[in-house]
Amino acid sequence: MTRYFRFLVALALVVSAGTVFAQGRLQAIKDRGELRCGVNANLPGFGVPDASGAYTGFDIDFCKAIAAAVFGDASKVVYRPLTAGERPTALQSGEIDVLIRNTTRTSIRETDWGANFAPTTYYDGQGFMVRKDSGINSLRDFEGRSICVQSGTTTETNLGTTLAGLGVQFTPVIFETAPVLIAAYDDGQCDGWTTDGSGLVSYQTQLRVPSDHKILPVIISKEPLGPAVLHGDDQWYDVVSWTVYALFDAEEYGVTQANVDDMLVSAADPQVKRLLGAPGSESYVEAFGLSADAFYQAIKAVGNYGEIFERNLGSGSVFGLERGINAQYYDGGLIYGYPFN
């Protein structure tokens, strides 16, 4: 009897799990009424809370865009701040629906983490910062010096392999979180520090005397950063991916936060009609399990890709970063939206 009872309980759990899986994450998010987005809380320009506790930044805007696509409301997001080391567990456990935290797409993260990466939203590379009076002008000048680096990142691995390849003997000073690392570097506990180039630009603004420091003209890695979801739910992966593509396409087709209402009713380009779910073209967006105006809502909430970049990192920000390889493909960059056909 006991064995039979256990069998029934096990069977019930299997059926229950199968029902949840069949339901899919998109429906679960709709039922919950909020998107759970794993973010960085310490990287100005990408993800950081302001004085009122409201999150802002490049990555944050992609969280908002997905929420707007799912709910028609960009505010329906719960931001889960994560350290670098917390990312895989938060994703694997289902604590978050999507990870958008300046995370590099790598083979190990797709295999060991079980992460499916959506289109790259920021192409970056690992760089180094030192004090201007340090006498360090190249990687070989780190011989016998110390370098601050964050644990649980591709940065830590790249640092070791690159300097070993150059035969440079150095001392890594490892920290779990970026704020502690930055404070240690600023206090002189290490001769230099390394992270993504965009992070160096961002964090330099937080140093006591930013002008006392310089970023070396060297990049040692490829760091394609973008959203990631957990393996096993193609529909949710498609929703996240095509929300990103929609923002890419919007810039290419000249659809902006300011003109999206006019474009919805007046655009003649079939691609724009399909992108915005205009009358007669609803099925292209509805096929994702979203309402026809999902990507219209995303653009209305945060603007197109170019607007997101300029507002958070470019000319409209304190960083003033050039688009570089994050320009559209027709301007010599790597941003390339896919067609709504």
C-alpha positions in Angstrom: 0.0 0.0 0.0 2.8 2.4 0.9 4.7 1.5 -2.3 1.5 2.1 -4.3 0.9 5.4 -2.6 4.5 6.5 -3.4 3.9 5.5 -7.0 0.8 7.7 -7.2 2.6 10.7 -5.6 5.5 10.3 -8.1 3.1 10.0 -11.0 1.3 13.1 -9.9 4.6 15.0 -9.7 5.5 13.9 -13.2 2.1 15.0 -14.6 2.4 18.3 -12.7 5.8 19.0 -14.1 4.7 18.1 -17.6 1.8 20.5 -17.3 4.1 23.3 -16.3 6.6 22.5 -19.1 3.8 22.4 -21.6 2.4 25.7 -20.4 5.7 27.3 -21.1 7.5 30.2 -19.4 5.7 32.9 -21.5 2.3 31.8 -20.1 3.7 31.5 -16.6 5.1 35.0 -16.8 1.7 36.3 -18.1 -0.1 34.5 -15.2 2.4 35.9 -12.7 1.9 39.4 -14.0 5.6 40.3 -14.0 8.9 39.6 -15.7 11.8 38.7 -13.5 15.0 40.0 -15.0 18.5 39.3 -13.7 20.6 42.4 -13.8 23.7 44.3 -12.7 23.1 46.8 -9.9 26.6 48.3 -9.9 27.5 49.2 -13.5 26.5 52.7 -14.5 25.3 52.9 -18.1 24.3 49.3 -18.1 22.5 48.6 -14.8 22.2 50.6 -11.6 19.5 51.9 -9.3 19.1 55.7 -9.1 18.6 57.7 -5.9 14.9 56.6 -5.8 15.7 53.0 -6.3 14.5 52.9 -10.0 16.8 50.9 -12.2 18.3 52.5 -15.3 20.8 51.5 -18.0 21.4 49.9 -21.3 20.6 46.4 -20.1 17.7 47.6 -18.1 16.0 49.0 -21.2 16.0 45.6 -22.8 14.3 44.2 -19.7 11.7 47.0 -20.1 11.3 46.2 -23.8 10.6 42.6 -23.1 8.1 43.5 -20.4 6.4 45.9 -22.8 6.2 43.2 -25.5 4.6 40.7 -23.1 2.3 43.0 -21.1 2.1 46.2 -23.0 3.6 47.8 -19.8 7.3 48.3 -19.4 7.0 48.7 -15.6 6.0 45.1 -15.0 9.5 44.0 -14.3 11.1 42.8 -11.1 14.8 43.4 -11.2 17.0 40.8 -9.5 20.5 42.2 -8.8 23.1 39.4 -9.3 26.8 39.1 -8.7 28.8 37.5 -11.5 28.9 34.2 -9.5 25.2 34.2 -8.9 24.2 34.3 -12.5 24.1 30.6 -13.4 22.2 29.5 -10.3 19.6 32.2 -10.8 19.1 31.2 -14.4 19.1 27.4 -13.8 16.7 27.5 -10.8 14.1 29.6 -12.6 14.5 32.5 -10.1 14.8 34.7 -13.2 13.1 34.6 -16.6 15.9 36.2 -18.5 19.5 37.2 -17.6 20.5 40.7 -19.0 23.6 41.5 -17.0 26.6 42.3 -19.3 27.1 38.6 -19.7 29.4 37.2 -22.4 28.2 34.4 -24.6 30.6 31.5 -24.4 30.5 27.8 -25.2 30.7 26.8 -21.5 27.8 29.0 -20.6 25.7 27.4 -23.2 26.7 23.9 -22.2 27.4 24.0 -18.5 24.9 26.8 -17.6 22.3 25.6 -20.0 21.9 29.2 -21.3 20.5 30.1 -24.7 21.8 33.5 -25.7 19.6 35.9 -27.6 21.2 38.3 -30.2 24.3 40.1 -29.0 23.3 43.6 -27.9 26.8 45.0 -27.1 30.1 43.8 -28.7 32.9 44.4 -26.2 36.4 43.3 -25.4 38.5 43.0 -22.3 40.8 45.9 -21.4 43.0 47.3 -18.6 43.1 50.4 -16.5 46.1 51.8 -14.7 47.2 55.0 -13.0 48.7 57.5 -15.5 51.9 57.7 -13.4 52.3 53.9 -13.0 54.7 53.6 -15.9 52.5 50.8 -17.4 51.9 51.3 -21.1 51.6 47.7 -22.3 50.8 44.3 -21.0 54.5 43.4 -20.7 54.8 46.3 -18.2 52.7 44.2 -15.7 55.8 42.1 -15.1 56.1 41.7 -11.3 52.9 43.8 -10.8 49.5 43.1 -9.4 46.2 43.2 -11.2 42.7 43.3 -9.7 40.2 41.0 -11.3 36.7 39.7 -10.5 36.1 36.1 -9.8 33.5 34.0 -11.7 34.0 35.9 -15.0 35.5 35.4 -18.4 37.8 38.3 -17.4 39.6 36.1 -14.8 40.3 33.3 -17.3 41.4 35.6 -20.1 43.8 37.5 -17.9 45.6 34.3 -16.8 45.9 32.8 -20.3 46.9 36.0 -22.0 49.7 37.0 -19.7 50.9 33.5 -19.4 51.2 33.4 -23.2 53.3 36.5 -23.0 55.5 35.1 -20.3 54.5 37.9 -17.9 54.6 37.0 -14.2 52.0 39.0 -12.2 50.0 38.7 -9.1 46.2 38.4 -9.5 44.2 40.1 -6.7 40.8 38.5 -6.9 37.5 39.9 -5.6 34.0 38.6 -5.7 32.2 41.8 -6.5 32.9 44.8 -8.7 32.3 47.5 -6.0 34.9 45.9 -3.7 37.3 45.5 -6.5 37.0 49.1 -7.6 37.5 50.4 -4.1 40.6 48.3 -3.7 42.1 49.5 -7.0 41.3 53.1 -6.0 43.0 52.5 -2.7 46.2 51.3 -4.5 45.9 47.6 -3.5 46.8 46.7 -7.1 48.7 48.3 -10.0 46.0 47.8 -12.5 42.6 46.2 -13.0 40.8 44.5 -15.9 37.3 44.0 -17.1 35.2 44.7 -20.3 36.2 47.9 -22.0 32.7 49.3 -21.4 33.0 48.5 -17.7 36.3 50.4 -17.5 34.7 53.5 -19.0 31.7 53.1 -16.7 33.6 52.5 -13.5 36.3 55.2 -14.2 33.6 57.8 -13.4 33.3 56.4 -9.9 37.0 56.7 -9.0 38.0 59.5 -6.6 40.0 61.3 -9.3 39.0 59.8 -12.7 41.6 61.9 -14.6 44.4 60.2 -12.7 43.8 56.9 -14.6 44.0 55.7 -18.1 42.7 52.8 -20.2 45.4 51.0 -22.0 45.0 50.8 -25.8 44.8 47.0 -25.8 41.9 44.5 -26.1 42.6 40.9 -25.3 39.3 39.2 -26.0 35.9 39.0 -27.6 33.1 39.8 -25.2 29.7 39.5 -27.0 27.2 40.6 -24.4 23.5 39.9 -24.5 20.4 38.4 -22.9 20.2 34.7 -22.0 17.4 32.4 -21.1 17.4 28.8 -20.0 17.5 25.9 -22.4 14.3 24.0 -23.1 11.7 26.7 -24.0 11.9 27.6 -27.6 8.8 29.9 -27.5 10.3 32.1 -24.7 13.7 32.1 -26.4 12.0 33.4 -29.6 10.1 36.1 -27.7 13.3 37.4 -26.1 15.3 37.1 -29.4 12.8 38.8 -31.6 12.2 41.6 -29.2 15.9 42.4 -29.6 15.6 42.0 -33.4 12.6 44.3 -33.4 14.7 47.1 -31.7 17.5 46.5 -34.2 15.0 46.7 -37.1 13.3 49.7 -35.8 16.5 51.7 -36.0 17.2 50.5 -39.5 13.7 51.4 -40.7 13.6 54.8 -39.0 11.0 53.8 -36.4 11.6 55.8 -33.2 9.9 56.3 -29.8 8.6 59.6 -31.1 7.2 58.5 -34.4 6.1 55.0 -33.8 2.4 56.0 -33.5 2.5 57.7 -36.9 4.4 54.8 -38.4 1.8 52.3 -37.2 -0.9 53.9 -39.3 1.1 55.5 -42.2 4.1 53.2 -43.0 4.1 51.8 -46.5 7.0 49.4 -46.0 5.7 45.8 -45.4 8.5 45.1 -43.0 7.5 48.1 -40.8 3.9 47.0 -40.9 4.8 43.5 -39.8 7.2 44.7 -37.1 4.5 46.9 -35.6 1.6 44.5 -36.1 -0.3 47.0 -38.3 -3.8 45.9 -39.5 -3.5 43.1 -41.9 0.0 42.1 -40.6 -1.0 41.0 -37.1 0.0 37.3 -37.6 3.7 38.0 -37.8 3.9 39.0 -34.2 1.0 37.0 -32.9 2.8 33.8 -34.0 5.1 34.4 -31.0 2.2 34.1 -28.6 2.1 37.9 -28.1 -0.4 40.5 -29.0 -0.1 42.0 -32.4 1.2 45.3 -31.0 3.9 43.7 -28.8 6.9 45.2 -30.6 5.1 48.5 -31.1 4.8 48.6 -27.3 8.5 47.8 -26.8 9.6 50.6 -29.2 7.0 53.0 -27.6 8.5 52.2 -24.2 12.2 52.5 -24.8 12.8 53.5 -28.4 14.9 51.7 -31.0 18.4 50.2 -30.5 20.2 53.4 -31.5 18.1 55.4 -29.0 18.8 53.0 -26.2 22.6 53.1 -27.0 22.8 56.9 -27.2 20.7 57.5 -24.1 22.7 55.2 -21.9 26.2 55.0 -23.3 26.5 57.4 -26.2 26.1 61.1 -26.8 23.2 61.5 -24.4 25.2 60.1 -21.5 28.2 61.0 -19.4 30.3 58.3 -21.2 30.1 59.6 -24.7 30.9 56.2 -26.3 31.1 55.9 -30.0 29.0 53.2 -31.7 32.0 51.6 -33.2 31.3 47.9 -34.0 27.9 48.4 -32.2 26.8 50.4 -35.2 24.3 49.0 -37.7 25.7 46.8 -40.4 25.1 49.4 -43.1 27.4 51.8 -41.1 30.2 49.2 -40.8 29.1 47.7 -37.5 27.8 44.3 -36.4 24.2 45.1 -35.5 22.0 43.3 -37.9 18.2 42.8 -37.5 16.4 39.9 -39.1 13.4 40.2 -41.4 9.8 39.8 -40.3 8.8 37.5 -43.2 
